[in-house]
């Protein structure tokens, strides 16, 4: 494994020390395993030890920007339920629910359709004990008793509506670099000073035959594809829909998207394992293909800005301003942030895609549906 050297040592986080010991004893690890340990290590994982959201955390998500986001998602879920034939019980599932803010706002908005509100069973897929506690506090007076699960497979069978806001970007990927003799997996090992460093496997991966220029980097989202297939198979069998909202790209391509965020800014991916959020941009084309192969109908994808505009976020903002004119500036600021269609704005960077039972019509927020 060929690795570069570093002039300054990286911070010695508890997880970094553990990783270095394991790598020194057993050899380099995959980027996929590195990412999984950074986020989910039972003692030192980023999501296991902290609340990462808000000004005091490392980043802010759309539900924390404005109640409008979660409310529109709740109304979207109500329409999906209606298109399902209005089953008497439906599992409303959120994957990676953060503080529970989105679910709280969605449930409040769902009261507009009383039959849907009465049919809901709330299920939260969350592995972090810290975040589970925050979610319980947020939803304490919602009128629902959520059930928590470590994995989607634990959610009971039946008609299901799944919300995945900034969930797939946290699922680890493998990385490969094109060399003269083929595709070499990118690994995390130790440099000459014993610091964490990227390198390549000594032999190419024989199963990868894709043509690309030498030096090209490819990310393979195996865990994301597995999760999509699992959810889609449930939806195709029991009825339901999945809504995916995440930052990413519409076409599969080459290039690195692995990134780390800390204190509302970017930091080196290897700089502080366990103390920074490590994510990738979601390949929506790969997710759509996985969903179609699992028997689902794909709606979209589209941009977050277009999706929210199609759902009526401007009208919702106007109603909020009318009810609270003293908050008009903050409402308009939040609206602009959510639908900003500039290159790096949330409205453009974030994409939205739904996967539904093939018998369901085009769901709200989308202009087109891609059938299997």
TORPA-973393 format. One line per 2 residues: number of its first residue (from 1); their letters; for each residue x, y, z of C-alpha. Coordinates in Angstrom, 1 decimal. Example, Ala and Ser with C-alpha at 12.3 -4.5 7.8 and 13.67 -1.06 7.14 Angstrom:
<sites>
1 = AS = 12.3:-4.5:7.8 ~ 13.7:-1.1:7.1
</sites>
This chain:
<sites>
1 = XX = 0.0:0.0:0.0 ~ 1.5:3.3:-1.1
3 = XX = 0.7:6.2:1.2 ~ 1.7:9.9:1.5
5 = XX = 3.3:11.5:4.5 ~ 2.0:14.4:6.5
7 = XX = 3.9:17.3:8.0 ~ 1.6:17.8:11.0
9 = XX = 0.0:15.0:13.1 ~ -3.7:14.7:13.2
11 = XX = -5.7:15.0:16.4 ~ -5.6:11.8:18.4
13 = XX = -9.3:11.1:18.9 ~ -10.2:7.9:20.9
15 = XX = -11.5:6.3:17.7 ~ -8.3:7.3:15.8
17 = XX = -6.2:5.5:18.5 ~ -8.3:2.4:18.2
19 = XX = -8.2:2.4:14.4 ~ -4.4:2.8:14.3
21 = XX = -4.0:-0.1:16.6 ~ -6.3:-2.3:14.5
23 = XX = -4.6:-1.3:11.2 ~ -1.1:-1.8:12.7
25 = XX = -2.1:-5.3:13.7 ~ -4.3:-6.4:10.8
27 = XX = -3.5:-4.1:7.8 ~ -5.5:-1.3:6.0
29 = XX = -9.3:-1.2:6.1 ~ -11.7:-0.2:3.4
31 = XX = -13.2:3.3:3.1 ~ -16.5:1.7:3.7
33 = XX = -15.5:0.3:7.0 ~ -13.7:3.5:8.0
35 = XX = -16.9:5.5:7.3 ~ -19.1:3.0:9.2
37 = XX = -16.8:3.1:12.2 ~ -16.6:6.9:12.2
39 = XX = -20.4:7.2:12.4 ~ -21.5:4.1:14.2
41 = XX = -18.8:2.8:16.4 ~ -20.6:1.7:19.6
43 = XX = -18.4:3.8:22.0 ~ -16.8:6.4:19.8
45 = XX = -19.0:6.8:16.8 ~ -20.1:10.3:15.8
47 = XX = -23.8:9.6:16.0 ~ -23.5:7.5:19.2
49 = XX = -22.1:10.2:21.4 ~ -23.7:13.6:20.5
51 = XX = -26.5:15.8:19.1 ~ -24.9:17.0:15.9
53 = XX = -27.6:19.4:14.9 ~ -28.1:23.2:15.3
55 = XX = -25.8:26.1:16.0 ~ -24.1:24.3:18.9
57 = XX = -23.6:21.2:16.7 ~ -21.9:20.7:13.3
59 = XX = -24.7:21.2:10.7 ~ -28.3:22.2:10.3
61 = XX = -30.9:20.2:8.4 ~ -34.1:21.4:6.6
63 = XX = -36.5:20.4:9.4 ~ -34.6:22.6:11.8
65 = XX = -34.7:25.5:9.4 ~ -38.5:25.8:9.3
67 = XX = -41.6:24.0:10.3 ~ -42.8:24.3:6.7
69 = XX = -40.5:21.5:5.6 ~ -41.9:18.9:8.0
71 = XX = -45.5:20.1:7.6 ~ -45.4:19.6:3.8
73 = XX = -43.8:16.2:4.2 ~ -46.8:15.3:6.5
75 = XX = -49.3:16.4:3.9 ~ -47.4:14.5:1.3
77 = XX = -47.6:11.4:3.4 ~ -51.4:11.9:3.8
79 = XX = -51.8:12.0:0.0 ~ -49.7:8.9:-0.4
81 = XX = -51.9:7.2:2.2 ~ -55.0:8.3:0.2
83 = XX = -53.5:6.8:-3.0 ~ -52.9:3.6:-1.1
85 = XX = -56.6:3.2:-0.7 ~ -56.8:4.7:2.9
87 = XX = -55.8:1.6:4.9 ~ -57.1:1.6:8.5
89 = XX = -53.5:1.2:9.8 ~ -50.3:2.5:8.2
91 = XX = -46.8:2.6:9.4 ~ -45.3:6.0:9.2
93 = XX = -41.5:5.4:9.3 ~ -38.7:7.8:9.5
95 = XX = -35.1:6.7:8.9 ~ -32.5:8.7:10.9
97 = XX = -35.0:11.1:12.5 ~ -32.5:13.5:14.0
99 = XX = -34.2:15.3:16.9 ~ -37.6:14.2:15.8
101 = XX = -38.5:17.7:14.5 ~ -39.6:16.6:11.0
103 = XX = -41.9:13.9:12.5 ~ -43.4:16.3:15.0
105 = XX = -44.2:18.8:12.3 ~ -45.5:16.1:10.0
107 = XX = -47.8:14.7:12.6 ~ -49.2:18.1:13.4
109 = XX = -49.9:18.8:9.7 ~ -51.5:15.3:9.3
111 = XX = -54.4:16.4:11.6 ~ -55.8:18.1:8.5
113 = XX = -56.8:14.7:7.3 ~ -58.3:13.1:10.4
115 = XX = -58.7:9.6:9.0 ~ -55.0:9.5:8.1
117 = XX = -54.0:10.9:11.5 ~ -56.0:8.1:13.2
119 = XX = -54.4:5.4:11.0 ~ -50.8:6.3:11.8
121 = XX = -48.4:4.1:13.7 ~ -45.1:6.0:14.2
123 = XX = -41.9:4.0:13.8 ~ -38.4:5.5:14.1
125 = XX = -35.3:3.8:12.8 ~ -32.4:5.1:15.0
127 = XX = -29.3:3.5:16.4 ~ -28.1:6.5:18.5
129 = XX = -29.1:6.4:22.2 ~ -28.5:10.2:22.4
131 = XX = -30.8:11.0:19.5 ~ -33.4:8.5:20.6
133 = XX = -33.7:10.5:23.9 ~ -34.1:13.7:22.0
135 = XX = -36.7:12.2:19.7 ~ -38.7:10.9:22.7
137 = XX = -38.7:14.4:24.2 ~ -39.7:16.1:21.0
139 = XX = -42.6:13.7:20.4 ~ -43.7:13.5:24.0
141 = XX = -46.9:15.5:23.5 ~ -47.6:14.5:19.9
143 = XX = -50.3:12.1:20.8 ~ -48.4:9.1:19.5
145 = XX = -46.2:6.5:21.2 ~ -43.3:5.9:18.7
147 = XX = -41.6:2.5:18.4 ~ -37.9:2.6:17.9
149 = XX = -35.9:0.1:15.8 ~ -32.2:-0.4:15.0
151 = XX = -33.0:-1.4:11.4 ~ -35.8:-1.1:8.9
153 = XX = -36.2:-4.8:8.8 ~ -37.6:-4.7:12.4
155 = XX = -40.6:-2.5:11.4 ~ -43.7:-4.6:11.3
157 = XX = -45.2:-5.7:8.0 ~ -48.1:-3.8:6.4
159 = XX = -48.8:-0.7:4.4 ~ -45.8:1.6:5.0
161 = XX = -44.8:5.2:4.2 ~ -41.1:5.8:4.8
163 = XX = -39.4:9.2:5.1 ~ -35.6:9.3:4.6
165 = XX = -34.3:12.9:4.9 ~ -30.5:13.0:4.9
167 = XX = -30.3:9.3:5.6 ~ -28.7:7.6:2.5
169 = XX = -25.8:10.1:2.6 ~ -24.6:8.5:5.9
171 = XX = -24.5:4.9:4.5 ~ -20.9:4.0:3.7
173 = XX = -19.5:3.5:0.2 ~ -16.5:1.7:-1.2
175 = XX = -14.0:3.7:-3.4 ~ -11.9:2.5:-6.3
177 = XX = -9.2:4.2:-8.3 ~ -8.5:3.4:-12.0
179 = XX = -4.9:2.3:-12.5 ~ -3.0:1.0:-15.5
181 = XX = -4.0:-2.6:-14.7 ~ -7.6:-2.0:-13.5
183 = XX = -9.5:-0.7:-10.6 ~ -7.8:-0.7:-7.2
185 = XX = -9.8:-0.3:-4.0 ~ -9.0:2.7:-1.9
187 = XX = -8.0:1.9:1.6 ~ -7.2:3.6:4.9
189 = XX = -3.9:2.6:6.4 ~ -0.9:4.2:8.2
191 = XX = 1.8:6.4:6.7 ~ 5.5:6.3:7.7
193 = XX = 4.7:8.4:10.8 ~ 1.9:6.1:11.9
195 = XX = -0.9:8.5:10.9 ~ -4.0:7.6:9.1
197 = XX = -3.6:8.0:5.4 ~ -5.3:6.9:2.1
199 = XX = -3.7:4.3:-0.1 ~ -4.6:1.6:-2.6
201 = XX = -4.9:-2.1:-2.5 ~ -1.9:-4.0:-4.0
203 = XX = -4.0:-5.8:-6.6 ~ -6.9:-4.7:-8.8
205 = XX = -10.5:-5.8:-8.3 ~ -11.0:-8.4:-11.1
207 = XX = -14.8:-8.0:-11.1 ~ -14.7:-4.3:-12.1
209 = XX = -14.4:-3.9:-15.9 ~ -15.7:-0.3:-16.4
211 = XX = -13.7:1.8:-18.8 ~ -12.4:5.1:-17.4
213 = XX = -9.3:7.3:-17.6 ~ -6.4:6.3:-15.4
215 = XX = -6.7:8.1:-12.1 ~ -10.5:8.2:-12.1
217 = XX = -12.2:7.6:-8.8 ~ -15.4:5.6:-8.5
219 = XX = -17.7:5.4:-5.5 ~ -19.8:2.2:-5.2
221 = XX = -22.7:2.7:-2.7 ~ -23.3:-1.0:-1.9
223 = XX = -25.0:-0.4:1.5 ~ -27.3:2.3:0.0
225 = XX = -28.4:-0.1:-2.8 ~ -29.1:-2.9:-0.3
227 = XX = -31.2:-0.5:1.9 ~ -33.1:0.7:-1.1
229 = XX = -33.9:-2.9:-2.3 ~ -35.0:-3.9:1.2
231 = XX = -37.4:-1.0:1.5 ~ -38.7:-1.3:-2.0
233 = XX = -39.4:-5.0:-1.7 ~ -41.6:-4.2:1.4
235 = XX = -43.4:-1.5:-0.4 ~ -44.0:-3.6:-3.5
237 = XX = -45.4:-6.5:-1.4 ~ -47.4:-4.6:1.3
239 = XX = -48.1:-1.3:-0.4 ~ -46.6:2.0:0.4
241 = XX = -44.2:4.7:-0.6 ~ -40.7:5.9:0.2
243 = XX = -39.6:9.6:0.1 ~ -35.9:10.2:-0.2
245 = XX = -34.5:13.7:0.3 ~ -30.7:14.1:0.2
247 = XX = -27.8:16.0:-1.4 ~ -26.5:14.2:-4.4
249 = XX = -26.4:13.9:-8.2 ~ -28.9:12.7:-10.8
251 = XX = -26.4:10.8:-13.0 ~ -23.8:8.2:-12.0
253 = XX = -20.3:9.5:-12.7 ~ -16.7:9.6:-11.4
255 = XX = -15.1:11.7:-8.7 ~ -14.9:11.8:-5.0
257 = XX = -17.8:13.1:-2.9 ~ -16.6:11.7:0.5
259 = XX = -16.5:14.7:2.9 ~ -16.4:15.5:6.6
261 = XX = -18.2:18.3:8.4 ~ -17.3:19.8:11.8
263 = XX = -18.4:23.1:13.4 ~ -20.4:24.0:10.3
265 = XX = -17.4:23.8:8.0 ~ -15.5:21.2:6.1
267 = XX = -12.6:19.3:7.6 ~ -10.3:16.5:6.4
269 = XX = -11.9:13.1:6.2 ~ -9.1:11.5:8.2
271 = XX = -8.6:14.4:10.6 ~ -10.9:13.6:13.5
273 = XX = -12.6:10.2:13.2 ~ -15.6:9.9:15.5
275 = XX = -15.8:13.7:16.0 ~ -16.9:14.8:12.5
277 = XX = -19.8:13.9:10.3 ~ -18.6:11.8:7.4
279 = XX = -20.9:11.6:4.4 ~ -21.1:11.1:0.6
281 = XX = -23.3:12.6:-2.1 ~ -26.1:10.2:-3.0
283 = XX = -26.2:8.7:-6.4 ~ -29.9:9.0:-7.2
285 = XX = -29.5:7.1:-10.5 ~ -28.1:4.1:-8.7
287 = XX = -30.9:4.2:-6.1 ~ -33.5:4.5:-8.8
289 = XX = -32.1:1.5:-10.7 ~ -32.1:-0.5:-7.4
291 = XX = -35.7:0.4:-6.7 ~ -36.9:-0.6:-10.2
293 = XX = -35.1:-3.9:-10.0 ~ -36.9:-4.5:-6.6
295 = XX = -40.3:-4.0:-8.1 ~ -41.0:-0.3:-7.3
297 = XX = -42.2:2.6:-9.4 ~ -39.8:5.6:-9.3
299 = XX = -41.3:9.1:-9.1 ~ -38.8:11.9:-10.0
301 = XX = -36.1:12.6:-9.0 ~ -36.4:16.4:-8.9
303 = XX = -34.7:19.1:-7.0 ~ -35.8:20.0:-3.4
305 = XX = -36.7:23.5:-4.6 ~ -39.0:22.3:-7.3
307 = XX = -40.5:19.7:-5.0 ~ -41.3:22.1:-2.2
309 = XX = -42.7:24.7:-4.7 ~ -44.9:22.0:-6.2
311 = XX = -46.2:21.2:-2.7 ~ -47.1:24.8:-2.1
313 = XX = -44.4:26.1:0.2 ~ -44.8:29.7:-1.0
315 = XX = -48.5:29.5:0.0 ~ -47.7:28.0:3.3
317 = XX = -45.1:30.7:4.0 ~ -47.8:33.4:3.1
319 = XX = -50.2:31.8:5.6 ~ -47.5:31.8:8.3
321 = XX = -46.7:35.4:7.7 ~ -50.3:36.4:7.9
323 = XX = -50.7:34.6:11.3 ~ -47.4:36.0:12.6
325 = XX = -46.5:39.3:10.8 ~ -43.7:40.0:13.4
327 = XX = -41.9:36.8:12.1 ~ -42.2:37.7:8.4
329 = XX = -38.5:38.2:7.9 ~ -37.5:34.9:9.5
331 = XX = -40.2:33.1:7.6 ~ -39.0:34.6:4.3
333 = XX = -35.3:33.8:5.2 ~ -36.2:30.2:5.9
335 = XX = -38.2:29.9:2.7 ~ -35.3:31.3:0.6
337 = XX = -32.9:28.9:2.2 ~ -35.0:25.8:1.5
339 = XX = -35.8:26.6:-2.1 ~ -32.5:28.4:-3.1
341 = XX = -31.8:27.1:-6.7 ~ -28.3:28.5:-6.9
343 = XX = -25.6:25.9:-7.7 ~ -24.7:25.2:-4.0
345 = XX = -28.1:26.2:-2.6 ~ -30.2:23.7:-0.8
347 = XX = -33.0:23.9:-3.3 ~ -30.6:22.8:-6.1
349 = XX = -28.1:20.6:-4.2 ~ -30.7:18.5:-2.5
351 = XX = -32.7:16.1:-4.7 ~ -36.0:14.4:-4.0
353 = XX = -37.2:11.0:-5.2 ~ -40.1:8.8:-4.3
355 = XX = -40.5:5.0:-4.7 ~ -44.0:3.6:-4.6
357 = XX = -46.1:0.5:-5.2 ~ -46.5:0.2:-9.0
359 = XX = -50.3:0.7:-8.8 ~ -50.0:4.1:-7.3
361 = XX = -50.5:7.3:-9.5 ~ -48.0:10.1:-9.7
363 = XX = -47.4:11.4:-6.1 ~ -47.5:15.1:-5.2
365 = XX = -44.4:17.2:-5.8 ~ -43.3:15.4:-8.9
367 = XX = -43.8:16.2:-12.6 ~ -43.0:12.7:-13.9
369 = XX = -42.9:9.1:-12.9 ~ -40.3:6.5:-14.2
371 = XX = -41.9:3.1:-14.2 ~ -39.8:-0.1:-14.0
</sites>
